[in-house]
Amino acid sequence: MYGKYQQYLQDTLTSIREAGLYKNERNIASPQSAEITLEDGSKALNFCANNYLGLADNPRLIKAASDIMATRGYGMSSVRFICGTQDMHKKLEKAIADYFHTEDTILYASCFDANGGVFEPLFTAEDAIISDSLNHASIIDGVRLCKAVRYRYENADMADLERCLKEAQAQRYRIIVTDGVFSMDGNVAPMDKICDLAEKYDALVMVDESHSAGVVGKTGHGVAEQYGCYGRIDIHTGTLGKAFGGAVGGFTTGRKEIIELLRQRSRPYLFSNSIPPTIVAAGLETFKILGESNELHTKLQENVDYFRDKMIAAGFDIKPTQSAICAVMLYDAPLSQKFAARIAEEGIFVTGFYYPVVPQGQARIRVQLSAAHKKEHLDKAIAAFIKVGKELGVLK
Ligand SMILES: *Cc1c(COP(=O)(O)O)cnc(C)c1O
């Protein structure tokens, strides 16, 4: 039967290509960093990684990961509850709880798994999940796996959230779910207002800190720190794959009974392998580094401010920058594609986004800043933006 099915697959792939949505991969032949080398030996400055704190090639993390194999081996060959828990897994869970000022943490292979496994064990058809319209795909999938009644509010729109909360009084328990930082505009969820509404309408609160942890808040500890909401957020999920080293691994951290029940019932935790010693050791080193000084977060903030101010001064239309994501608005889909391709020729890697990833007429270039960027990297990127911007008629 494959012949007929093959035809169907080929047609689908052709339609993806014709719609201009085909994703090609670039082969990097160096560590992930501000400056990367491609397979053909050419170099590029990277402004599209989630490497917010520049830890992806940090020597201390590399050493921690390589050294640990001598005493804790390579793989766990088990899930956590059978025989896949080492002393270090518990230490990392505690380090994450300390970082977020929460009671306990459960590790997953990814944040995709953390979000996929958080709702179904905690809520039933009697309950309600109230979700921001721009939440990450993994939250959407996690909600799909749960029988709770679903409500959806417009991005960060507190009046619309209130409407949902009123309707959801019909259910037994309610939870509001939001990304901390939304990945397309780089805007931060208004956590204080969300917590106020949760209190008023008797709801729990969950935030996915994947793009906010290490980035927002006075010392980079995420949205609870930024909005003074410690103790008011019941569940945080997050990843070790962005600011915290950039390898893999995810977590859910929050109230201890919630974490305890997840250890009993969360399917990606029960039925998927433990994260390996290398990742755990580098994770512990990450939180040690972040505990020693605030240098990386300070550098990231300086870089964001510098880049944004220079780009605005040059005449670009920038979304209000509240995180390490800077959206340079172009509004035209083909222009955003052309811009990203042209600036890549100048050695600057950024991502062009257009419909359906962002709303129609909202095409843009997304720039992601990192503590690893040096001032000369930023200056080179800004100069390239100005050059290509003039060439394509974006700037006068
Ligand atoms: C990146 C991201 C994830 C997925 O994290 P992984 O650990 O790579 O699976 C989940 N949620 C949000 C909001 C993200 O940005």
PDBQT file of the ligand as one rigid body, heavy atoms in Angstrom, charges set to zero:
ROOT
HETATM    1  C1  LIG A 401      10.758  25.996  24.219  1.00  0.00    +0.000 C 
HETATM    2  C2  LIG A 401       9.480  25.906  24.968  1.00  0.00    +0.000 A 
HETATM    3  C3  LIG A 401       8.984  24.684  25.439  1.00  0.00    +0.000 A 
HETATM    4  C4  LIG A 401       9.651  23.380  25.108  1.00  0.00    +0.000 C 
HETATM    5  O1  LIG A 401      10.796  23.196  25.871  1.00  0.00    +0.000 OA
HETATM    6  P1  LIG A 401      11.687  21.894  25.592  1.00  0.00    +0.000 P 
HETATM    7  O2  LIG A 401      12.392  21.663  26.889  1.00  0.00    +0.000 OA
HETATM    8  O3  LIG A 401      12.583  22.224  24.454  1.00  0.00    +0.000 OA
HETATM    9  O4  LIG A 401      10.744  20.787  25.275  1.00  0.00    +0.000 OA
HETATM   10  C5  LIG A 401       7.834  24.690  26.189  1.00  0.00    +0.000 A 
HETATM   11  N1  LIG A 401       7.171  25.834  26.454  1.00  0.00    +0.000 NA
HETATM   12  C6  LIG A 401       7.603  27.028  25.993  1.00  0.00    +0.000 A 
HETATM   13  C7  LIG A 401       6.844  28.272  26.329  1.00  0.00    +0.000 C 
HETATM   14  C8  LIG A 401       8.767  27.098  25.232  1.00  0.00    +0.000 A 
HETATM   15  O5  LIG A 401       9.173  28.275  24.769  1.00  0.00    +0.000 OA
ENDROOT
TORSDOF 0
